[in-house]
């Protein structure tokens, strides 16, 4: 049964949203940019999720992209302009915090590229269902930076130090089968069935007692997220440090010009 959204669609022009049987579906809609998480895009996602979290009509939320990309990282031009002294007052901090503090179940349906900030967003979901074509990763090293929204901490928690270190130092992608093995995703589907299967699981959860759902989420988050805080602080400090480096400017320039970077260690 379709229900009225807890917001007007024009509030979030880069999102396609619907509410059916208590499940709020939020689909990212910047296909030309592979759903890159610009600050405006992240603001829209956070705003829609908070609205859903505050609505009695919403029981579970699902976020997804398209079959080519869930979200392929941050906005490169924004990164190029950003320096370390901007990190403390960056509005993205507020948006990430809002997403992290969502109380209702949040499920990610992932197909295609799920990289950088996209993977950090995916790891903030309560669990993921992915297509067999999904590719995850934290390739920020290729721009001479590091993940800045929890990627180093949550990936290490899931995969262990060795794998997380290798993937973030090399920028290698994580294929769908490996993501399933390490617990990054809980189930794999044919790509064209990923969203359908995720909505099916979401509707299954809506039939459970709301008080128990809330209690389960709070208890499990206490076992995982609270241990991350010291590491998240260090990650933000290191992110601010590399944002002001000459190497970052060279890494982004080389990426945009499709050439090998010439780093100076400055």
C-alpha positions as CSV (number, residue, x, y, z in Angstrom):
1,X,0.0,0.0,0.0
2,X,1.5,3.3,-1.1
3,X,1.6,6.1,1.4
4,X,2.4,9.8,1.2
5,X,6.0,10.7,1.7
6,X,7.1,12.5,4.9
7,X,8.5,15.3,2.7
8,X,7.9,16.8,-0.7
9,X,9.9,15.4,-3.6
10,X,11.2,18.8,-4.6
11,X,13.1,19.1,-1.3
12,X,15.5,16.4,-2.6
13,X,15.8,16.8,-6.4
14,X,18.6,14.3,-6.7
15,X,16.7,11.5,-5.0
16,X,13.8,9.3,-6.2
17,X,11.7,8.4,-3.2
18,X,8.6,6.3,-2.5
19,X,6.9,4.9,0.6
20,X,5.2,1.5,0.4
21,X,4.0,-0.7,3.3
22,X,6.2,1.1,5.8
23,X,9.3,1.0,3.7
24,X,10.9,4.3,2.6
25,X,12.9,3.7,-0.6
26,X,15.5,6.4,-1.4
27,X,17.2,6.0,-4.8
28,X,20.2,8.2,-5.7
29,X,19.6,9.9,-9.0
30,X,22.9,11.5,-10.3
31,X,23.6,8.8,-13.0
32,X,26.0,11.0,-15.1
33,X,28.2,11.5,-11.9
34,X,27.8,7.8,-10.8
35,X,25.9,9.2,-7.8
36,X,29.0,10.9,-6.5
37,X,28.4,12.3,-3.0
38,X,28.8,16.0,-3.4
39,X,28.1,18.0,-0.2
40,X,24.6,18.8,-1.6
41,X,23.9,15.2,-2.5
42,X,25.0,14.1,1.0
43,X,22.8,16.8,2.5
44,X,19.8,15.5,0.6
45,X,20.4,11.9,1.6
46,X,20.8,12.9,5.3
47,X,17.7,15.1,5.1
48,X,15.5,12.4,3.6
49,X,16.7,9.8,6.1
50,X,16.1,12.1,9.1
51,X,12.6,12.9,7.8
52,X,11.9,9.1,7.5
53,X,13.3,8.5,10.9
54,X,10.9,11.0,12.4
55,X,7.8,9.7,10.5
56,X,5.4,7.3,12.1
57,X,4.5,6.0,8.6
58,X,8.1,4.8,8.0
59,X,9.3,1.5,9.6
60,X,12.4,0.6,7.6
61,X,14.5,2.6,5.1
62,X,16.3,1.4,2.0
63,X,18.9,3.3,0.1
64,X,20.1,2.4,-3.4
65,X,21.7,3.7,-6.6
66,X,21.3,2.1,-10.0
67,X,22.8,-1.0,-11.6
68,X,25.9,0.8,-12.6
69,X,26.7,2.5,-9.3
70,X,25.5,2.8,-5.8
71,X,27.8,5.8,-5.3
72,X,31.2,6.2,-6.7
73,X,33.0,8.4,-4.2
74,X,33.0,12.0,-3.4
75,X,33.0,15.0,-5.7
76,X,36.5,15.4,-7.1
77,X,36.2,19.2,-7.7
78,X,35.1,19.7,-4.1
79,X,38.0,17.7,-2.8
80,X,40.4,19.8,-4.9
81,X,39.2,23.0,-3.2
82,X,39.2,21.7,0.3
83,X,42.0,22.2,2.7
84,X,42.8,20.8,6.1
85,X,41.6,23.9,8.1
86,X,38.2,23.5,6.5
87,X,37.6,20.0,8.0
88,X,36.4,21.1,11.5
89,X,33.6,23.2,10.1
90,X,32.8,21.1,7.0
91,X,29.0,20.7,6.8
92,X,29.6,17.1,5.7
93,X,30.4,16.3,9.4
94,X,26.8,17.2,10.3
95,X,25.4,15.2,7.4
96,X,27.5,12.1,8.3
97,X,26.5,12.4,12.0
98,X,22.8,12.6,11.1
99,X,23.1,9.4,9.0
100,X,25.1,7.7,11.8
101,X,22.3,8.5,14.3
102,X,19.4,7.1,12.4
103,X,17.3,5.0,14.7
104,X,15.2,3.0,12.3
105,X,16.6,0.1,10.3
106,X,18.6,1.2,7.3
107,X,19.4,-1.3,4.5
108,X,21.6,-0.7,1.5
109,X,20.8,-2.3,-1.9
110,X,24.1,-2.2,-3.8
111,X,24.9,-2.7,-7.5
112,X,28.0,-1.7,-9.4
113,X,30.5,0.8,-8.0
114,X,30.4,1.4,-4.3
115,X,33.6,3.4,-3.7
116,X,35.2,5.9,-1.4
117,X,32.4,7.9,0.3
118,X,29.9,5.6,-1.3
119,X,31.4,2.7,0.6
120,X,31.5,4.7,3.8
121,X,27.8,5.4,3.3
122,X,27.1,1.7,2.6
123,X,29.0,0.7,5.8
124,X,26.8,3.0,7.9
125,X,23.8,0.9,6.8
126,X,22.6,-1.7,9.2
127,X,23.3,-4.3,6.5
128,X,23.7,-4.6,2.8
129,X,22.3,-6.8,0.0
130,X,24.3,-6.6,-3.1
131,X,24.3,-7.6,-6.8
132,X,27.0,-10.0,-8.0
133,X,28.4,-7.0,-10.1
134,X,29.0,-4.9,-7.0
135,X,32.5,-3.6,-6.4
136,X,33.5,-2.0,-3.1
137,X,36.6,-0.1,-2.0
138,X,38.3,2.8,-0.5
139,X,40.5,4.0,-3.4
140,X,41.2,7.5,-1.9
141,X,45.0,6.7,-1.9
142,X,44.9,7.2,-5.7
143,X,44.1,10.9,-4.9
144,X,46.8,11.1,-2.3
145,X,44.3,11.2,0.6
146,X,42.6,8.7,2.9
147,X,39.0,7.9,3.8
148,X,37.5,10.7,5.9
149,X,34.1,9.5,7.0
150,X,34.9,6.3,8.9
151,X,36.2,4.1,6.1
152,X,39.5,3.2,7.7
153,X,37.7,2.2,11.0
154,X,34.7,0.3,9.7
155,X,36.6,-1.6,7.1
156,X,39.2,-2.7,9.6
157,X,36.4,-3.7,12.0
158,X,34.9,-5.9,9.2
159,X,37.9,-7.3,7.5
160,X,40.8,-7.1,10.0
161,X,43.9,-5.0,9.9
162,X,45.7,-6.8,7.1
163,X,43.0,-6.7,4.5
164,X,41.9,-3.2,5.4
165,X,45.5,-2.0,5.2
166,X,46.1,-3.7,1.8
167,X,42.9,-2.4,0.3
168,X,43.3,1.2,1.5
169,X,47.1,1.4,0.6
170,X,46.6,-0.1,-2.9
171,X,43.2,1.2,-3.7
172,X,42.2,-2.3,-4.9
173,X,38.5,-3.0,-5.3
174,X,36.7,-5.6,-3.2
175,X,34.6,-7.9,-5.4
176,X,31.1,-9.0,-4.4
177,X,32.2,-12.5,-3.3
178,X,34.9,-11.2,-1.0
179,X,32.5,-8.6,0.4
180,X,30.1,-11.4,1.3
181,X,33.0,-13.4,2.9
182,X,34.1,-10.6,5.2
183,X,30.5,-9.7,6.2
184,X,30.4,-6.4,4.3
185,X,27.3,-7.7,2.6
186,X,24.8,-10.3,3.8
187,X,23.5,-11.7,0.6
188,X,24.3,-11.7,-3.2
189,X,21.7,-11.5,-6.0
190,X,21.6,-11.2,-9.7
191,X,21.9,-7.4,-10.2
192,X,18.4,-7.0,-11.6
193,X,17.0,-8.6,-8.5
194,X,19.0,-6.7,-5.8
195,X,16.4,-4.0,-5.1
196,X,13.5,-6.4,-5.2
197,X,15.1,-8.8,-2.7
198,X,16.1,-5.9,-0.4
199,X,12.6,-4.5,-0.4
200,X,11.3,-8.1,0.4
201,X,13.6,-8.3,3.4
202,X,12.7,-4.7,4.5
203,X,9.0,-5.6,4.4
204,X,9.7,-8.7,6.5
205,X,11.2,-6.4,9.2
206,X,8.2,-4.1,9.2
207,X,6.1,-6.9,10.5
208,X,8.2,-7.2,13.7
209,X,7.5,-5.3,17.0
210,X,8.7,-1.7,16.7
211,X,10.0,-1.7,20.3
212,X,12.0,-4.8,19.7
213,X,13.4,-3.5,16.4
214,X,14.5,-0.3,18.2
215,X,16.1,-2.3,21.0
216,X,18.0,-4.6,18.7
217,X,19.5,-1.8,16.7
218,X,20.6,0.1,19.8
219,X,22.2,-3.0,21.3
220,X,24.1,-4.1,18.2
221,X,25.3,-0.5,17.5
222,X,26.6,-0.3,21.1
223,X,28.7,-3.4,20.3
224,X,30.2,-1.9,17.1
225,X,30.1,1.8,16.8
226,X,31.1,3.0,20.2
227,X,34.5,1.3,19.9
228,X,35.2,3.3,16.8
229,X,35.3,6.8,18.3
230,X,39.0,7.1,19.1
231,X,39.9,5.8,15.7
232,X,37.4,8.1,14.0
233,X,39.1,11.1,15.7
234,X,42.5,10.1,14.4
235,X,41.1,9.5,10.9
236,X,39.7,13.0,10.8
237,X,43.0,14.5,12.0
238,X,45.0,12.6,9.3
239,X,42.4,13.5,6.7
240,X,42.8,17.2,7.5
241,X,46.6,16.8,7.3
242,X,46.6,15.3,3.8
243,X,44.0,17.7,2.4
244,X,46.5,20.5,2.7
245,X,49.3,18.6,1.0
246,X,50.9,19.3,-2.4
247,X,50.6,15.6,-3.1
248,X,46.8,15.8,-2.9
249,X,46.7,18.5,-5.5
250,X,49.0,16.5,-7.8
251,X,47.0,13.3,-7.2
252,X,43.7,14.9,-8.2
253,X,45.3,16.7,-11.2
254,X,46.8,13.4,-12.4
255,X,43.4,11.6,-11.9
256,X,41.6,14.2,-13.9
257,X,44.2,14.3,-16.6
258,X,44.4,10.5,-16.8
259,X,48.2,10.4,-16.2
260,X,50.6,9.0,-13.7
261,X,51.0,11.2,-10.6
262,X,54.5,12.6,-9.7
263,X,54.4,12.8,-5.9
264,X,57.0,14.9,-4.0
265,X,56.1,13.8,-0.4
266,X,55.0,17.3,0.5
